[in-house]
Amino acid sequence: MYAVIETGGKQYKVSSGDKIEVEKLDAEPGTEVKLDKVLALVKDDETVFGNPYVSDASVSAEVVDSGKKKKVLVFKQKPRKGYRRLRGHRQHFTTLRIKEIKQG
């Protein structure tokens, strides 16, 4: 059994026991998070699609860690004008361990 969930503007295919990195959530490590934006549920031979979300379905996950990803360099330049800019960006993330997929 697996589910397709939405969090942080992105979609993830998850099943029980998976570890995923999502956009930063305001939760401390060790706490449990309920993700209720479930787009699709797939069991053995049964598939349920939401419109846009599946009603009475949720995914419970445990917050494992949070931090920053590797630095991404953004470089801008305009030819023959002497314009050069270098900026760095580190994206925040939260690591989740999927515990259980519930269907209402």
Rosetta constraint file for C-alpha pairs under 8 A:
AtomPair CA 1 CA 15 HARMONIC 6.34 0.50
AtomPair CA 1 CA 16 HARMONIC 7.90 0.50
AtomPair CA 1 CA 41 HARMONIC 7.60 0.50
AtomPair CA 1 CA 42 HARMONIC 5.64 0.50
AtomPair CA 1 CA 43 HARMONIC 4.52 0.50
AtomPair CA 1 CA 44 HARMONIC 6.50 0.50
AtomPair CA 2 CA 13 HARMONIC 6.92 0.50
AtomPair CA 2 CA 14 HARMONIC 5.58 0.50
AtomPair CA 2 CA 15 HARMONIC 4.38 0.50
AtomPair CA 2 CA 16 HARMONIC 7.38 0.50
AtomPair CA 2 CA 41 HARMONIC 6.18 0.50
AtomPair CA 2 CA 42 HARMONIC 5.46 0.50
AtomPair CA 2 CA 43 HARMONIC 6.80 0.50
AtomPair CA 2 CA 101 HARMONIC 7.67 0.50
AtomPair CA 3 CA 13 HARMONIC 5.76 0.50
AtomPair CA 3 CA 14 HARMONIC 5.42 0.50
AtomPair CA 3 CA 15 HARMONIC 6.33 0.50
AtomPair CA 3 CA 38 HARMONIC 6.92 0.50
AtomPair CA 3 CA 39 HARMONIC 7.49 0.50
AtomPair CA 3 CA 40 HARMONIC 5.60 0.50
AtomPair CA 3 CA 41 HARMONIC 4.54 0.50
AtomPair CA 3 CA 42 HARMONIC 6.14 0.50
AtomPair CA 3 CA 101 HARMONIC 7.42 0.50
AtomPair CA 4 CA 11 HARMONIC 6.62 0.50
AtomPair CA 4 CA 12 HARMONIC 5.52 0.50
AtomPair CA 4 CA 13 HARMONIC 4.47 0.50
AtomPair CA 4 CA 14 HARMONIC 6.26 0.50
AtomPair CA 4 CA 38 HARMONIC 5.98 0.50
AtomPair CA 4 CA 39 HARMONIC 5.42 0.50
AtomPair CA 4 CA 40 HARMONIC 5.11 0.50
AtomPair CA 4 CA 41 HARMONIC 6.61 0.50
AtomPair CA 5 CA 11 HARMONIC 5.57 0.50
AtomPair CA 5 CA 12 HARMONIC 5.38 0.50
AtomPair CA 5 CA 13 HARMONIC 6.55 0.50
AtomPair CA 5 CA 14 HARMONIC 7.43 0.50
AtomPair CA 5 CA 35 HARMONIC 7.57 0.50
AtomPair CA 5 CA 36 HARMONIC 7.88 0.50
AtomPair CA 5 CA 37 HARMONIC 5.77 0.50
AtomPair CA 5 CA 38 HARMONIC 4.46 0.50
AtomPair CA 5 CA 39 HARMONIC 5.55 0.50
AtomPair CA 5 CA 40 HARMONIC 7.29 0.50
AtomPair CA 6 CA 10 HARMONIC 5.56 0.50
AtomPair CA 6 CA 11 HARMONIC 4.47 0.50
AtomPair CA 6 CA 12 HARMONIC 6.40 0.50
AtomPair CA 6 CA 37 HARMONIC 5.56 0.50
AtomPair CA 6 CA 38 HARMONIC 6.49 0.50
AtomPair CA 6 CA 39 HARMONIC 7.04 0.50
AtomPair CA 7 CA 11 HARMONIC 6.57 0.50
AtomPair CA 7 CA 22 HARMONIC 7.19 0.50
AtomPair CA 7 CA 23 HARMONIC 7.46 0.50
AtomPair CA 7 CA 35 HARMONIC 7.69 0.50
AtomPair CA 7 CA 37 HARMONIC 7.33 0.50
AtomPair CA 8 CA 22 HARMONIC 6.96 0.50
AtomPair CA 8 CA 23 HARMONIC 5.39 0.50
AtomPair CA 8 CA 24 HARMONIC 7.89 0.50
AtomPair CA 14 CA 18 HARMONIC 6.35 0.50
AtomPair CA 14 CA 98 HARMONIC 7.34 0.50
AtomPair CA 15 CA 98 HARMONIC 6.88 0.50
AtomPair CA 15 CA 100 HARMONIC 7.91 0.50
AtomPair CA 15 CA 101 HARMONIC 7.44 0.50
AtomPair CA 16 CA 98 HARMONIC 5.31 0.50
AtomPair CA 16 CA 99 HARMONIC 5.46 0.50
AtomPair CA 16 CA 100 HARMONIC 5.49 0.50
AtomPair CA 16 CA 101 HARMONIC 6.82 0.50
AtomPair CA 17 CA 97 HARMONIC 6.26 0.50
AtomPair CA 17 CA 98 HARMONIC 5.17 0.50
AtomPair CA 17 CA 99 HARMONIC 5.87 0.50
AtomPair CA 17 CA 100 HARMONIC 7.94 0.50
AtomPair CA 18 CA 97 HARMONIC 5.70 0.50
AtomPair CA 18 CA 98 HARMONIC 5.37 0.50
AtomPair CA 19 CA 95 HARMONIC 6.79 0.50
AtomPair CA 19 CA 96 HARMONIC 5.54 0.50
AtomPair CA 19 CA 97 HARMONIC 4.47 0.50
AtomPair CA 19 CA 98 HARMONIC 6.39 0.50
AtomPair CA 20 CA 95 HARMONIC 5.66 0.50
AtomPair CA 20 CA 96 HARMONIC 5.38 0.50
AtomPair CA 20 CA 97 HARMONIC 6.64 0.50
AtomPair CA 21 CA 93 HARMONIC 6.27 0.50
AtomPair CA 21 CA 94 HARMONIC 5.60 0.50
AtomPair CA 21 CA 95 HARMONIC 4.45 0.50
AtomPair CA 21 CA 96 HARMONIC 6.35 0.50
AtomPair CA 22 CA 93 HARMONIC 5.66 0.50
AtomPair CA 22 CA 94 HARMONIC 5.42 0.50
AtomPair CA 22 CA 95 HARMONIC 6.40 0.50
AtomPair CA 22 CA 96 HARMONIC 7.50 0.50
AtomPair CA 23 CA 92 HARMONIC 6.61 0.50
AtomPair CA 23 CA 93 HARMONIC 4.78 0.50
AtomPair CA 23 CA 94 HARMONIC 6.10 0.50
AtomPair CA 24 CA 66 HARMONIC 7.28 0.50
AtomPair CA 24 CA 92 HARMONIC 5.55 0.50
AtomPair CA 24 CA 93 HARMONIC 4.39 0.50
AtomPair CA 24 CA 94 HARMONIC 4.97 0.50
AtomPair CA 25 CA 93 HARMONIC 7.64 0.50
AtomPair CA 25 CA 94 HARMONIC 6.25 0.50
AtomPair CA 27 CA 31 HARMONIC 6.72 0.50
AtomPair CA 27 CA 33 HARMONIC 7.77 0.50
AtomPair CA 27 CA 63 HARMONIC 7.12 0.50
AtomPair CA 28 CA 63 HARMONIC 6.88 0.50
AtomPair CA 29 CA 62 HARMONIC 7.77 0.50
AtomPair CA 29 CA 63 HARMONIC 4.89 0.50
AtomPair CA 29 CA 64 HARMONIC 5.21 0.50
AtomPair CA 29 CA 65 HARMONIC 5.48 0.50
AtomPair CA 29 CA 66 HARMONIC 7.41 0.50
AtomPair CA 30 CA 62 HARMONIC 6.23 0.50
AtomPair CA 30 CA 63 HARMONIC 5.40 0.50
AtomPair CA 30 CA 64 HARMONIC 6.08 0.50
AtomPair CA 31 CA 62 HARMONIC 5.80 0.50
AtomPair CA 31 CA 63 HARMONIC 5.67 0.50
AtomPair CA 32 CA 60 HARMONIC 6.89 0.50
AtomPair CA 32 CA 61 HARMONIC 5.67 0.50
AtomPair CA 32 CA 62 HARMONIC 4.44 0.50
AtomPair CA 32 CA 63 HARMONIC 6.23 0.50
AtomPair CA 33 CA 60 HARMONIC 5.80 0.50
AtomPair CA 33 CA 61 HARMONIC 5.23 0.50
AtomPair CA 33 CA 62 HARMONIC 6.01 0.50
AtomPair CA 33 CA 63 HARMONIC 7.04 0.50
AtomPair CA 34 CA 58 HARMONIC 6.70 0.50
AtomPair CA 34 CA 59 HARMONIC 5.83 0.50
AtomPair CA 34 CA 60 HARMONIC 4.58 0.50
AtomPair CA 34 CA 61 HARMONIC 6.38 0.50
AtomPair CA 35 CA 58 HARMONIC 5.68 0.50
AtomPair CA 35 CA 59 HARMONIC 5.07 0.50
AtomPair CA 35 CA 60 HARMONIC 6.17 0.50
AtomPair CA 35 CA 61 HARMONIC 7.62 0.50
AtomPair CA 36 CA 57 HARMONIC 6.42 0.50
AtomPair CA 36 CA 58 HARMONIC 4.36 0.50
AtomPair CA 36 CA 59 HARMONIC 6.32 0.50
AtomPair CA 37 CA 53 HARMONIC 5.94 0.50
AtomPair CA 37 CA 54 HARMONIC 7.61 0.50
AtomPair CA 37 CA 58 HARMONIC 7.07 0.50
AtomPair CA 38 CA 50 HARMONIC 7.42 0.50
AtomPair CA 38 CA 53 HARMONIC 5.39 0.50
AtomPair CA 38 CA 54 HARMONIC 5.64 0.50
AtomPair CA 38 CA 57 HARMONIC 6.42 0.50
AtomPair CA 38 CA 58 HARMONIC 6.32 0.50
AtomPair CA 38 CA 59 HARMONIC 7.63 0.50
AtomPair CA 39 CA 49 HARMONIC 6.20 0.50
AtomPair CA 39 CA 50 HARMONIC 5.24 0.50
AtomPair CA 39 CA 51 HARMONIC 7.76 0.50
AtomPair CA 39 CA 52 HARMONIC 6.38 0.50
AtomPair CA 39 CA 53 HARMONIC 4.76 0.50
AtomPair CA 39 CA 54 HARMONIC 5.89 0.50
AtomPair CA 40 CA 47 HARMONIC 7.34 0.50
AtomPair CA 40 CA 48 HARMONIC 5.64 0.50
AtomPair CA 40 CA 49 HARMONIC 4.48 0.50
AtomPair CA 40 CA 50 HARMONIC 5.92 0.50
AtomPair CA 40 CA 53 HARMONIC 7.41 0.50
AtomPair CA 40 CA 54 HARMONIC 6.54 0.50
AtomPair CA 41 CA 47 HARMONIC 5.78 0.50
AtomPair CA 41 CA 48 HARMONIC 5.14 0.50
AtomPair CA 41 CA 49 HARMONIC 6.56 0.50
AtomPair CA 41 CA 54 HARMONIC 7.85 0.50
AtomPair CA 42 CA 46 HARMONIC 5.97 0.50
AtomPair CA 42 CA 47 HARMONIC 4.48 0.50
AtomPair CA 42 CA 48 HARMONIC 6.43 0.50
AtomPair CA 43 CA 47 HARMONIC 6.24 0.50
AtomPair CA 48 CA 54 HARMONIC 7.36 0.50
AtomPair CA 49 CA 53 HARMONIC 7.45 0.50
AtomPair CA 49 CA 54 HARMONIC 6.35 0.50
AtomPair CA 50 CA 54 HARMONIC 4.03 0.50
AtomPair CA 50 CA 55 HARMONIC 7.21 0.50
AtomPair CA 55 CA 104 HARMONIC 7.55 0.50
AtomPair CA 56 CA 103 HARMONIC 6.06 0.50
AtomPair CA 56 CA 104 HARMONIC 4.38 0.50
AtomPair CA 57 CA 101 HARMONIC 7.67 0.50
AtomPair CA 57 CA 102 HARMONIC 5.57 0.50
AtomPair CA 57 CA 103 HARMONIC 4.40 0.50
AtomPair CA 57 CA 104 HARMONIC 5.48 0.50
AtomPair CA 58 CA 101 HARMONIC 6.16 0.50
AtomPair CA 58 CA 102 HARMONIC 5.33 0.50
AtomPair CA 58 CA 103 HARMONIC 6.66 0.50
AtomPair CA 59 CA 98 HARMONIC 7.35 0.50
AtomPair CA 59 CA 99 HARMONIC 7.64 0.50
AtomPair CA 59 CA 100 HARMONIC 5.90 0.50
AtomPair CA 59 CA 101 HARMONIC 4.58 0.50
AtomPair CA 59 CA 102 HARMONIC 6.10 0.50
AtomPair CA 60 CA 98 HARMONIC 6.30 0.50
AtomPair CA 60 CA 99 HARMONIC 5.67 0.50
AtomPair CA 60 CA 100 HARMONIC 5.39 0.50
AtomPair CA 60 CA 101 HARMONIC 6.52 0.50
AtomPair CA 60 CA 102 HARMONIC 7.94 0.50
AtomPair CA 61 CA 96 HARMONIC 6.02 0.50
AtomPair CA 61 CA 97 HARMONIC 5.42 0.50
AtomPair CA 61 CA 98 HARMONIC 4.31 0.50
AtomPair CA 61 CA 99 HARMONIC 5.08 0.50
AtomPair CA 61 CA 100 HARMONIC 7.06 0.50
AtomPair CA 62 CA 96 HARMONIC 5.58 0.50
AtomPair CA 62 CA 97 HARMONIC 5.22 0.50
AtomPair CA 62 CA 98 HARMONIC 6.51 0.50
AtomPair CA 62 CA 99 HARMONIC 6.87 0.50
AtomPair CA 63 CA 94 HARMONIC 7.15 0.50
AtomPair CA 63 CA 95 HARMONIC 6.13 0.50
AtomPair CA 63 CA 96 HARMONIC 4.75 0.50
AtomPair CA 63 CA 97 HARMONIC 6.55 0.50
AtomPair CA 64 CA 94 HARMONIC 7.63 0.50
AtomPair CA 64 CA 95 HARMONIC 5.46 0.50
AtomPair CA 64 CA 96 HARMONIC 5.54 0.50
AtomPair CA 64 CA 97 HARMONIC 6.56 0.50
AtomPair CA 65 CA 94 HARMONIC 5.86 0.50
AtomPair CA 65 CA 95 HARMONIC 5.13 0.50
AtomPair CA 65 CA 96 HARMONIC 7.37 0.50
AtomPair CA 66 CA 92 HARMONIC 7.44 0.50
AtomPair CA 66 CA 93 HARMONIC 5.60 0.50
AtomPair CA 66 CA 94 HARMONIC 4.18 0.50
AtomPair CA 66 CA 95 HARMONIC 5.93 0.50
AtomPair CA 67 CA 92 HARMONIC 5.70 0.50
AtomPair CA 67 CA 93 HARMONIC 5.59 0.50
AtomPair CA 67 CA 94 HARMONIC 6.60 0.50
AtomPair CA 68 CA 90 HARMONIC 5.88 0.50
AtomPair CA 68 CA 91 HARMONIC 5.48 0.50
AtomPair CA 68 CA 92 HARMONIC 4.41 0.50
AtomPair CA 68 CA 93 HARMONIC 5.93 0.50
AtomPair CA 69 CA 90 HARMONIC 5.62 0.50
AtomPair CA 69 CA 91 HARMONIC 5.46 0.50
AtomPair CA 69 CA 92 HARMONIC 6.39 0.50
AtomPair CA 69 CA 93 HARMONIC 7.06 0.50
AtomPair CA 70 CA 90 HARMONIC 6.01 0.50
AtomPair CA 70 CA 91 HARMONIC 7.69 0.50
AtomPair CA 71 CA 88 HARMONIC 6.20 0.50
AtomPair CA 71 CA 89 HARMONIC 5.51 0.50
AtomPair CA 71 CA 90 HARMONIC 4.78 0.50
AtomPair CA 71 CA 91 HARMONIC 7.81 0.50
AtomPair CA 72 CA 88 HARMONIC 5.61 0.50
AtomPair CA 72 CA 89 HARMONIC 5.25 0.50
AtomPair CA 72 CA 90 HARMONIC 6.39 0.50
AtomPair CA 73 CA 86 HARMONIC 6.93 0.50
AtomPair CA 73 CA 87 HARMONIC 5.81 0.50
AtomPair CA 73 CA 88 HARMONIC 4.52 0.50
AtomPair CA 73 CA 89 HARMONIC 6.52 0.50
AtomPair CA 74 CA 86 HARMONIC 5.76 0.50
AtomPair CA 74 CA 87 HARMONIC 5.07 0.50
AtomPair CA 74 CA 88 HARMONIC 5.97 0.50
AtomPair CA 74 CA 89 HARMONIC 7.73 0.50
AtomPair CA 75 CA 84 HARMONIC 7.34 0.50
AtomPair CA 75 CA 85 HARMONIC 5.68 0.50
AtomPair CA 75 CA 86 HARMONIC 4.57 0.50
AtomPair CA 75 CA 87 HARMONIC 6.43 0.50
AtomPair CA 76 CA 83 HARMONIC 7.80 0.50
AtomPair CA 76 CA 84 HARMONIC 5.63 0.50
AtomPair CA 76 CA 85 HARMONIC 5.11 0.50
AtomPair CA 76 CA 86 HARMONIC 6.57 0.50
AtomPair CA 77 CA 82 HARMONIC 7.89 0.50
AtomPair CA 77 CA 83 HARMONIC 5.49 0.50
AtomPair CA 77 CA 84 HARMONIC 4.49 0.50
AtomPair CA 77 CA 85 HARMONIC 6.55 0.50
AtomPair CA 78 CA 82 HARMONIC 6.98 0.50
AtomPair CA 78 CA 83 HARMONIC 5.42 0.50
AtomPair CA 78 CA 84 HARMONIC 6.88 0.50
AtomPair CA 79 CA 83 HARMONIC 7.55 0.50
